Amino acid sequence: IEAEVEEEEEETIEESSYPAQSFGPKSISSVTVEASVDEGVFPEGTEMVLSSVSSDVTEQIKEAANDLTDDSEEVVDVIAVDISFVCDGVEIQPEDGSVRVNMRTERTVEGDNHKVVHFDGDDAEIVASASANSASLNADSFSVYAIVGTEYQDEEAKQEARYFYEFYVEDTLVDT
């Protein structure tokens, strides 16, 4: 019976050393970031750290994002922040699960469409849609995240991208 009690205590200690946590809000370079994790993702004592992104890196993000977007779109604006998590002075990544991240910008990101790009050195990936002032996403690795604004290169492409909705109540079209 003692062995069972000790085993249960060890499991409780191990689980509680990776508690559910919230981080932020923290701001840098006109970007505010908040994050939260469920139990088991980060060890207790983890801190979120934000760093500014240089203009050279911002330009690299712009180029990489242009490669990821449709040929009819061009990147016109980027606002980025380097997000990391640190525990006991060591940068860490999520252990098991993802991190819910909310980003808000003090300035409006120019463009018709907005996306979140995760940039890790040479690799870039569109990970979520965004608005001109905010984004929400789930992330399982951290480095630079950017809200990227794009514009259509010509009016024809812009017209093709519009969506039209018709609303019905049962079989009757509702005038909106």
Secondary structure, DSSP 8 states (H G I E B T S, - for coil): -HHHHHHHHHHHHHHHTS--EEEEEEEETTEEEEEEE-TTSS-TT-EEEEE---HHHHHHHHHHHHHHS-TTEEEEEEEEEEEEEEETTEEE--SSS-EEEEEEESS---SSEEEEEEEETTEEEEEEE--SSEEEEEESS-SEEEEEEEEESSHHHHHHT-----EEETTEEE--
